[in-house]
Amino acid sequence: MPYGNTPNIRNATGSGIAIISDRPSPPSPAASGGRWNCPLPVGGVNCCLRFFRKVRLMGEAVDKVVGKVVVKKARKLSRRTKAGIAVIAACLAAGGIWYYMAGQRHWPETVLDLGNNVQMRLVLIPAGKFMMGSPATEAGRGSDEGPQHEVTISKPFYMGVFEVTQEQYEQVMGNNPSSFKGAKNPVETVSWDDAIGFCRKLSARTGKKVMLPTEAQWEYACRAGTTTTFHTGDALEPGQANADFPANPGVWDTIMAWVGKFLPQKAKTNQTTPAGSFPPNDFGLYDMHGNVWEWCSDWYGEDYYANSPKTDPQGPDSGLARVLRGGGWGYDPQYCRSADRGRDDPVNRLGYYVGFRVVVLSGVD
């Protein structure tokens, strides 16, 4: 399994890396309840609709708990009081819309035409600097995430807004190896070699240099200017990513889970979810935490950070395993952290846990 920094045993074998775990495996596709359907989010309008739906659902729940007495008292409120409440509600709604729109950086995008009305959106990730790895105090941290060090990404690049979907993979490769079928779901059950084959064929088809991201590019894009454990903050909550959240959550997680059960795209799924089911980061990238692990181009080196280049690191020259990032639907949020490092043999197809996304280098000044 493509575990990141876990207490599990990891053994080198003649053919690559075997990652052995005493942790129970996530459920099989047969136990997942079938295909998961969810519409893609449609910007601020859809966000507002979901917000108002949450408010309505919460209001209905409160009405059931408190009883009809609250409703009767509310009807007796004066017109002035009702008007005041309406103004406050309107201000809150306007503030929510402003907050949502302010958080959406409209970075330039490009679109690759894959044929048969199948397209791939990529967003421009600007050049910049960031702190790669995790501080010694970060919960769940592994020794291979340090030392934390400054890295410069010297050139901008385009990155897939979504993980490569099944319809995109099938359009390029002519097959769909995924266990959880769904045109908009990420492709999974793919090896590193499969992902490289996809990049080569798409490069030939489009005339662009399509590649897997380096590990440094991936973490830089995932963080999107943040320095916290996740791009969402120091915690990952239900409703923010498709991950295996704890069985005994805290109060906030319990509240979010309760709200989420009314919203299919926020409910725990026990399988992959369609691209765009959860909010993006500040670069406009979706599912950088959870859903499926994502292959990177680098060989894995446990001590690589100690001597890696400060500018555009490409990973070790050789190795037994390739890097995996981002965690997946069957993994605890600690394995979905921005700095968490997973790895596996490049020829392995790790069931329904692993997919990838691509970067495009050509045409970027």
N, C-alpha and C positions, 0 to 999 in steps of 0.2 A: 504494500500500500504506500502511497506517496506521502507518508507522514512527514511533517516538518520536524521541529525541535521537540520531540516527545521523549519520555523516559524509556521508550521501548528499545529493544535490542536491534542493532543494525550490523549485519555481517557482510563482508566482502566475499564474493564468490568468483569462480573463474570466468563466469559469463557477465558479471556486472555486480549490481548491488541488490542484496536481498534485505528488505526492511521487514522485520518480523515484529508482530505486535500481539500483546495479550489483551488488547482492547477489542470488544465485540465489533464485528463488522456491521455496517449499516444494512438495512433490509434490502432484499433482492427486488428487482423490478416487479416480480410477480406479486410481492407483498405491498406494493406502493399504491395500489388502487387504480392503476391505469394512467392514461395520459392526463396531464394537468393543463387546463386551458385558462388563459388569461390574456386580455387585450394589452397591447403596448400602451404605456402612458403617453398622453398627448399634451405635453407642456403644462403651462400654468393653469389652463382651463380645467384639465382633468384633475390636477392637483387640488384645485379649489372644490371641485365636485366631490372628491374623496373626503376633503376636510369637512364639508357640510354634511356628508353622509355620516361621518363619524359623530358629529355633533347630534344629528337626529337620532342615531342609534343609542348614544349615551343618554339622550333625553328620554327616550322610550324606556330604557332600563331604569332610570331614576323614577319615572312615573309608576312603573310596576312596583318598585320597592317602597316608595313613600305613600303611594295611594292617590286616590282621587281628590283628597283634601287639598293637596298642593295645587291641582288644576283649578279647583273651585276658588281658592284664594287668589290665584293669578287672574281669574276673570274679574275680580272685584277691584283690581288696580285701576288707578285713575288714568285718563288719557295721557296726561303729562308724564306719569311714570312709565307708561308703555312706550311713549315717544322717546324718553331718555334711554330706555333699554334698547330700543331699535337703533338709536344713534351709536351707542356703545358697541352693539353687535356689528354695525356697518363699519365702524372704525377698526375693530378687530379683524374683520374680513379684509379690509383694505390693507391693513398692516401685514396680514398673512400673505396677500398677493405680492406686496412690495418686497417682503422678505424672501419669498420664493424667487421672484424675478431677479433680485439683487444677487442671489447666490448662483444664478446661471450665467456663467461667462460664455459669451457667444464667440467661441474660438472658430476660426475658419475651418471649413470642412471640405473634403473631396469625396467623390463617389466613384467607385469602380463598377463598371458594367460587366457582370458575369455571364450575361446572355439569358434569354427566356424570361425577361423581366425580373431577374434576380440581381440585386445590387448589394454593394457593401459600402457602408458609410465609415469614413475615417476622419478624425479630428486632429488638427494641428497642435502638437505639444511643443511649446516654446523651449528654447535653450535656457539653461539656468543651472543653479547650484542647489544642493540639498545635503542633509546629513543622512548617509546610508547606514543601515543597521539599527540596532536598538540600544538604548542606555542600559546600564547594568541593573537599574532599578525596575525595568519593565517586567510586569507579570507574564510568565510563560516564556520568557526569553531563553534562547539556547546559546551555547558558547560560540557557535558558528556565526552569530549575528554581531559579533564584535571583533575588533574594537569599532565602535561607531566612528565614522570618518566622513569628511566632506568630499563630495564627488561633483565634478562639473560635467554636465551634458552640453557639449560645445555646439551642437547643431540641432535645430528643430527637426521634428519628424512627425509623420502622420501615424496615428494608431487607431486600430479598429474601435469604433464606439462600443461595439458588442463583441463578445466571444464569437468565434466563427460558428454560424448556425448550420443546422443539418441541410437546409436547402442550398446554402452556399457551398458546403462541402460536396454535396452530391452533384451540383452543377459543374464543379471543376473536376472532381475525381471520378464521377460516374457510379459511386456507391455510397451507402450510408451505413456505417458499422454500429450506430448508436443503439443502446438498449432502450432508452426512453424516447420513443419516436415522437416527433413533432417538428414541423418545418422550421419554426422559430426557436426551438430549443437549441442549446449549444450542442455541437457534435461532441461525442465522447467515445470511449473505447478506441482511442487513437494513440499510437506510439509517437515518440519524437520523430522517428523516421517518416511516419505518415504525414506529420505536420510539415516537415521539410519538403516532402513530395508535393503537398498542396501549394506551398510557397513557390516552388519552382514552376509548376504548371500555371499558376496565376500570373507569375512574372512574364512567362512566355506569351500568355494570352493578352495581357494589358500593356506590355512594354514598360512596366514599372518594376522597380527592384523591391519585391515583396519578401519580407523576412520575418523570422521570429524576433521578438524584442530581446535585447540583452537583459541580464538580470538588473543592471543599473537603470536602464530605460524603464523597465517594468516598475521598479519601486518608485522611481521619480514620478512616473505617470500616476501611480496609485496614490501617492501622498498628495499630489496636486497642491503643493505649498504648505501642507500641514506637517506638524512635528509630533503629533499624538500617536497613540497605539494603532488606531484605525483612522481613515480619512474622515470618519464620522465623529471622532473624539477618542477618549480613552476607553470607551466601551462600545460594543456592537449590540444593538437591540433588535428584538424581533420586529420585523417591518423594515429593517435597513438592509438585510441580506438574506440569502438562502443558505443557512447554516444549521448545524445541529445544536440548538440552544439547550442549556442545562435543564434537567428534569425538575429541579427545585429552584426556580428563578426567584429573584428579588421582587419587591413590590412593584417597581416600575416595569420589569419584564412581565409580570403577571397582568398588569393593566394593558400593556401593549399586546400581549397574547390574546386577552379577552376581546380587544377591539379587532385584532387581526382575524379572529374566527368568523367575523362578518364580512371580511374582505378576502376573497379567494387568493388574490395576488400576494397577501401578507401572511397567509396561513402556513403552518409547517407542512411541508410537502412530501418529505422522504423520497425525493427524486429531483432531477433538474427542473428548472423553471424557464419559461420563455424569456428571450432577451428583452431587457428593459423592464422587468417586473418590479424592480426596486430602484430607489432614487440613485442618480449618478453622483460622482464626485465633482469637484469644482472645475475639472477639465472636460466634463461632459461624458465621462467614461462610466459604463454600467458594469456591475458584477465584478469589480476588482476585489471584493471580498466575497468569498463563497461561490456557490453554484457549481463550477468545476475548477479543478486545479488547472493551471495554464503553463504549458511548456515554455521555457526560455531557451535562447541559443547557447548559453554558456555550459561548459563542463562544470560540475560541482567541485569545489575545493573547500574543505572544512576550515582551513586556516588562510584562505585566500585574502580576506579583508586586511590581514596584517601587513601585506605587501602589495596590495593591488594599486594600479595607477590611479592618480587623482582625477584624471580626465578620461572620459569615455572608456571605462574598463570593459574588457571583453571576456573575462573569465580566464581560467587556467588554459594552458596549451593542450592539455590532455586530461583524461580522467576515466572513471568507470561509470559515472552517472551524469545525467543532465539535470539542470535545475528545474524545479516546479515551484510555482508561486500562487498565492491567493486563497488556498484552502478550497473546500468543496461542500456540497450540500450535506454530506454525511459526517462532517467534522466539527468539533467544538470550535467556538469563535477564536480561541487562542491560536489555532492553526491557520486562521484567516487574517492574522495581523499583517500590517504593511511590511514588517521586517522578517516575518517567518520564512524559513527556507526549507523547501522540500526537495527531494531528488529521486530519480530512479533510472534504471537501465533504459537507454534510448530505444531499445527494440520492444520493450514491454508495452502491452495494451492493458492498462489497469482497470478493466471493467468499465463501469459507468461513472468513474470519478474524474477522469482527466480529459481536458480539451485544450484549446489554445486560442490566442488572438494574434493578429499580425500587425506589423509596422511597414510603412512604405517610405523609402528614403529618396527616391527620385523625384525631381520637380520641387524640392524644398531648397530655398536659398539659404 
